[in-house]
Amino acid sequence: GVKFCAPGFPGLCRLDWTIQYNVGGWPLSKEDVPQGQTLEKMLETLSYYDVANFIGKVKCPIVGTIGWMDTVTASGGQMAAFAQADKNRLTLYCAPWGRHGADARTQQAYYATHSLFLEGKEIPLPKTWDKIEEAPK
């Protein structure tokens, strides 16, 4: 079984929205509609493979990162997926000015949770969404 989930700037989230509104650039665009298929059919098909459909089934701690200005894997699509996660298992590090990456402070906090996991220590999960907690030491 999976013990730790660490999506960093995840892709394949709400590709239907990303393509329809041209807010991301990976891995497809409106020009990639298969021959003999409509854009609407392609978007419907993509919705079946959306990670948002599966993240709610994750039963281990999830530590993720999002760059709010990500134009590769659109941040809005990432948020749509993370919104489906069990909030009691989710720690999310957001980089407000981050594109498809994050500032050093955000990355340091993100990777600190990996170290805690590898050391067999408990990952401190947020108790509330309205309180900002210090990064794990």
Steps between C-alpha positions, in 0.01 A plus 500: 500500500595859443615673818569856379371708208699807394361664184711802405330731251285212370375478146204319348255690722190639329651475154153564357497845667868566425453433129161665461614829657864481388639550853777240480734366242557136584448235371229593248337798329189556292707418193550143623144381433526154342387473140131416477425625854358828626661720763202432728546122471874528568433712812240250623746213451774686686270552799502123564879506556502801733701442818224682688293184449754294695666718765207451739594133523852574627526377860857605583633849583502731197752785488466712188626821344337747263646800322210743470634644174568163337415517130636152423271298725237761584471573873120515480492140380737396778276665761198321355679169559634584848148611599391136462766372744431403861579829678611309811781342295596801287780750552523747214785745440406783266745737332301814411756621244613152401463385146578135427715498810520680831713736698773356723298537822200311361720226354690468828177449695374251242819291504521515880187284512673243277788483747261449791332215316831334411610527864180325609368811674144622492424770245330792674173555321313831527232513769304780333495670163493850649826475696839518333746270669878512490675264264616172657853526641 
